[in-house]
Amino acid sequence: MSVKNQAELITTGQKVIEALMRVCPTGPFVLKKPSKAYSTDTDGWSVQIGTVRGRNARLEIWLDRYSGHAKRKFYACFAAAKPEEIDRILLQIPRELTPIRDVSPEDTTMNDRLLKLKKRLTREEFDLPIVERYPADKTFFLGMYSPTRGPTRSARDDFVRHAVAFYESIAEVIAPAASRKTVEREVYPQAENRQSVKLHLRRERSSLLAKRRKIVDDYRCKVCKLKFSERYGAIGDEFAEAHHLDALSKVNGQVMTNLDDLVTVCSNCHRMLHQMPGGRSDVEKLQRTVEQLARKNGHLTR
């Protein structure tokens, strides 16, 4: 079984790399497909999938029981030998990526050669960042556990989506993308406050929360009910956008932290929502409009 689990972990690491290369091909990571899994003191294994350019930090994927649960869980993380490397990332991340735990050796226990948390992760703490600091071992982590039970194909695929969102979110803050003025003008053609536009778009593009929202909504548009994979097949898998419900005029520079502030929409409905006055009722209003026109034209679907 351990050989099978190690093979699955290696495959999972390779899948994460392939996805990262698609979403941020020029990002801050130097990616390398793993060929071997290493045993850990957390009753599991780890693989290294890359490094961070210009920093002494590694990208690693783990499968272990450190979370305190009986079943092994997947874990995506940054690992470093110096705390400064992790702290540099922490100083740059947005509020929604603030770790929900800062773990030290006093928060762990070692039983039967198994290192794990004394207080196991709750359901609400999965898919959220945690920090681990082990000065004596010169090992420091910033990572996120997946609640799915590994290793199965469905668990792997779900974890890959969350891991990529986590790494992409970090990439966005440690190596900001080039200017997005063209996109800003397309989405808000009449908006004069460009800084407000940037803040609003940052909310919608926060990869970790946006990805979680789309997973919860099964990548289905809340306005027109379109799911791209049902319309376009495999090329439409996981294709959707996240819309922030707060009006542009209410953006005050504070990055949102609530998953309920986002809603999944298709690209067409997203553009239409950005043509409306702004407000949390816009989605329902646009949904009624779409349904009314569909009935009028005789092709309403559910």
N, C-alpha and C positions, 0 to 999 in steps of 0.2 A: 504493500500500500504506500509506503514512504517513497518508493521509486516513482510510482504513479503520481503522487502529490508533487514531487519535485519536478517531474516532467510538465505537469499542468502549470506550475508556477513559472517555469521557463517560458512556456507558451503564452501565459498571461503577460509576462514582461515584454515579450515580442509584440503582442497585440497593442499594448500601451504605446510602445515606440512607434508602431505603424500609424496609430491614430494621432500621436503628437506630431509626426512628420507631415500629416495632412493639415492640421489646424495651425501650426506655427513652424513652418519649415525654416524660417530665418530667425527663430527665437534664440534665447540665451543658453540653450542646452546643447551639449555635445552627446548625441545618443549612440549607444552601441548595444546591439542585440546580445543578450546573455546566452551563454552556452553551458553554464554550470550553476547549480543551486548550492548554497552553503548552509550547514546546520547552525542553528542558533540555540541559545539557552532559554528560549521561550517556547520550546517544544514545536519547532517549525523550521523554516528555511527562508533564506533571503537571496535575492538576485540584484545585481547592480545593472541599471539600464542606461546610465549616463552620468555626466558631470555638468556643473554650471560653469559657463565660460568666465574666466577671470576670478573665480572664487574656488576655495577649497571645500566644495560641497558636492555630494553625490546624490543621484536619484536612485532610490531603491524600492523594490517591491518585496513585501514579506507575506508569508502565510504561516500564522502561528496562533498560540492561545494566550498571548500577553494581555488581551482585553479582559480576561477573567471569565470568559465563557467557555463552556465545555468543547464546543466546536471551534475549529480553527477559522480565523477570519483573515481576509486580505487586508493589507496595509500598504498605502503609498506614502512615501516620505522623502524628505531631504535629510541627509546624514552628514555630520561633520565632526572633525576631531577637536575643533575649537568652538567655544560658545559664541564667539564674535560672529562667526559665519551665519549661525541661526539668528542671532540678534539683529544682524543687518537686514535680514529678510523681514523679521518681525516689525522693524521700524518703518518698513515701506508698505506693508499690506493694508488693505482697506478694512473697515470695521467688521464687515461680515466674515472676514478671515481671522479675526481675533481668536486665539486658542481658548477653548472652554476648560482646559486643564493645563497646568504647568507641573509636570510630574518630576519628582526627585526620588532618590533611592528609598527615602522614608515612606514613600507611597506604594512601594512594591513589596512583594514577599517571594521567598524562594523555597519551594516545597518539592521534594523529589526531583531535584535538578530542573524545576520549572519556574522561571521568573515570570511573575504576572502581577497585575494590579491588585492591591488589597481590596479596593472598591471597584468592582467591575464596571465597565462602561454601560450606561443606561441606553435604552433605545433612542432617546433624544440626542445622545452624544455621538452616535455613529454619523459618519459623513461630515463631521466637523473637525477642525484642526485641534491637535493636542501637541504640547511641547514636552520632550523628555530630556532631562539633564543628568548625566552620569559623569561627574568630574573625575572620579578615581579611574574610570575606564577611558577617559578622554573621548567620550562618545556623546553626541548631542543630536536630537531629532526634532523635526517639525513634520508631522504627518497626519494621516486621516485613516481611520478604520472603516471598512464597509460592513454593514450589518448582514450581508448575504453569507450563507454557509458555503464554504469552499471545500474541495474544488469540484464544481460541476460547470458545464458549459454555460448555463443560464446565469449562475453566480459570477462566473468569469466575465461574461459580457456586461453584466450590470456594474461590476467593479471597474472594468475598463472605462466605461462612460464617466464614472465618478472620479477616477484617478486622473483622467485626461482633463476634466474640468478643474480639478485641484491644481495640477501642474500649469495649466493654461492661465489660471487666475494669478499664480505667482509670477509667471513669465510676463504678464501684462504690467506688473508693477516694478519688477527689477530690470526690465528692458522694454519701456513703453514703445508702442508701435508708432510708425510714422504718422504724419498729420492726417486727420480724418475730415478735413474741411469739406471735401466733395460729398461725403456721406452726410455730413451735418446739413449741408445746403439742400440735399435731396429730401431729407426727412423733415426738416423745418424750413421750408423755403421763405417764410415770411417772418421768422424769428430774428430779432435784432440782437438779443443778448447772447452772443456766441458762447460765453463762459457758462451760462445756464444750460445751453444746449449740450455742451460737453459733459456737464455734471449729470444731466438727465440720461444721456447715452451711456455714461459710465455705469449708472444704476442698471440699465437694461442689459449691459454687456458683461456685468460681473459674472464671470463664467461659472463659478461654483453654484451660486444661487440660481442663475438662469438655467443651468443644466438640471438642477434638482426640481425646479418648477416644471420643466418640460417632461421629465421622467414621471412626475406625479400626474401630469395631465395626459400621459401616454402620447405625447407629441401631436395632440389633436387640437386644432384651432377652436378656441372658445366662442368665436363669432360665427364662422360658417361651417364648423365641424369637419373641415378638411384634415385628413391625415395623409401626408405626402406619399407614404409607402403604399397606401391603398390606391392612390391615383397613378403613381409613377413606378411602382415596384421597388426593387432593391435600391435604385439610385436615390430614392426618397427617404430611405431609412434615417431616422433621427434628425430629419430636417424640419425645423420649426424655429420660431423666434419668440423672445420673451419681451412683453410690453409692461412698462411700469405704469401703475394705475394713477399715480399722483400727477396733477397738472404741472406743466412746465413752470407756471407762475409761482408754484409753491416750492420749487426746488430752492433749498437754502444752504446747500453745500454739505449737508450731512448725508453720508452714504447710507442707504437703507439697509436694515438688518433683518427684515421680516419677509419670509417666503410668500406670505399672503399679499405683499405689495406687487407681486408679479403675476402675469397671466400669460398662458401660451397662445400664440396666434400665428396664422400663416403670414407670409410676406406681404400679400395684397391687403389683407385686413389691417396689418400693422401700419402700412402707409396711410390707409384711410383713417385710422384712429388718430394719427398725428396731424390730420387735417381738421380734426374736431376741436371744439373750444378747450377741452381738457377737463378731466375729472373722473372719479371712480365709476360714474354711471355711464361713461362713454361706451364701454363694452356692451352693456345691455341695450343701449340705444342703437348701436350699430347692428347688433344681433337682430333686433326687431325689424330694422330696415331691410336687412338681408332676407329674413323670413317673409316679410310682406311682398318684396319684389319676386321672391321665388314662387310664392303662391300665385301672384298675378301672372307670372310667366309659365306657370304650370309645371315647375320642376323642383318642388320642395322635397328635400330628402332629410332623413333622420338617421 
